[in-house]
Amino acid sequence: MKTNIGSIDRILRIIVGLVLLAMVPNMPWSGMVAGLPQGLWGWIGVVPLVTALMGWCPAYSLLGIKTCKTRTAT
């Protein structure tokens, strides 16, 4: 797996993942946020965190997207 996620992309993924994980209920009650159970938002938040930590996104690979800088030989 080659890295296909740049540093800005990683930072944004970490922020989004943490925000989604924060939506997991910490209180004794549970509820719905935007029509989805709060616990589901937590699981969705794991995806951007894992891809940011790995530096590789499978969707980017399939679509041929690369947000990291490539080094050129000099």
C-alpha positions as CSV (number, residue, x, y, z in Angstrom):
1,M,0.0,0.0,0.0
2,K,1.4,3.3,-1.1
3,T,0.5,6.5,0.8
4,N,-2.2,8.4,-1.1
5,I,-3.4,10.8,1.7
6,G,-1.6,14.1,2.2
7,S,-1.0,15.9,5.5
8,I,-3.9,18.3,5.2
9,D,-6.2,15.5,4.2
10,R,-5.0,13.5,7.3
11,I,-5.6,16.4,9.6
12,L,-9.2,16.9,8.3
13,R,-9.9,13.1,8.5
14,I,-8.7,13.1,12.2
15,I,-10.9,16.1,13.0
16,V,-14.0,14.6,11.3
17,G,-13.4,11.2,12.9
18,L,-13.1,12.7,16.4
19,V,-16.2,14.8,15.9
20,L,-18.2,11.8,14.8
21,L,-16.8,9.8,17.8
22,A,-17.9,12.6,20.1
23,M,-21.4,12.1,18.9
24,V,-21.5,8.7,20.6
25,P,-23.7,9.0,23.7
26,N,-21.8,9.4,26.9
27,M,-25.0,10.0,28.9
28,P,-27.4,7.4,30.2
29,W,-29.9,8.3,27.5
30,S,-29.5,7.6,23.8
31,G,-31.0,9.4,20.9
32,M,-30.9,10.1,17.2
33,V,-28.8,12.6,15.4
34,A,-29.7,13.4,11.7
35,G,-31.9,10.3,11.6
36,L,-29.1,7.8,12.6
37,P,-28.5,6.3,16.0
38,Q,-25.7,8.1,17.8
39,G,-23.7,4.8,18.2
40,L,-23.6,4.5,14.4
41,W,-21.9,7.9,14.1
42,G,-19.1,6.5,16.3
43,W,-18.5,3.6,14.0
44,I,-18.6,5.9,11.0
45,G,-16.0,8.1,12.8
46,V,-13.6,5.2,13.0
47,V,-13.2,5.0,9.2
48,P,-11.6,8.4,8.7
49,L,-9.4,7.9,11.8
50,V,-8.1,4.6,10.6
51,T,-7.4,5.8,7.0
52,A,-5.6,8.9,8.4
53,L,-3.4,6.7,10.6
54,M,-2.6,4.3,7.8
55,G,-2.1,7.1,5.3
56,W,-4.0,5.1,2.7
57,C,-7.6,5.3,1.5
58,P,-9.1,2.4,-0.4
59,A,-11.6,4.7,-2.1
60,Y,-8.8,7.0,-3.3
61,S,-7.0,4.0,-4.7
62,L,-10.1,2.9,-6.7
63,L,-10.7,6.4,-8.0
64,G,-7.0,7.1,-8.7
65,I,-6.9,10.1,-6.3
66,K,-3.8,11.1,-4.5
67,T,-3.6,14.1,-2.2
68,C,0.0,13.6,-1.0
69,K,2.9,15.2,-2.7
70,T,5.0,13.0,-4.9
71,R,8.7,13.2,-4.9
72,T,10.5,13.7,-8.2
73,A,14.0,12.4,-8.8
74,T,16.6,15.1,-9.3
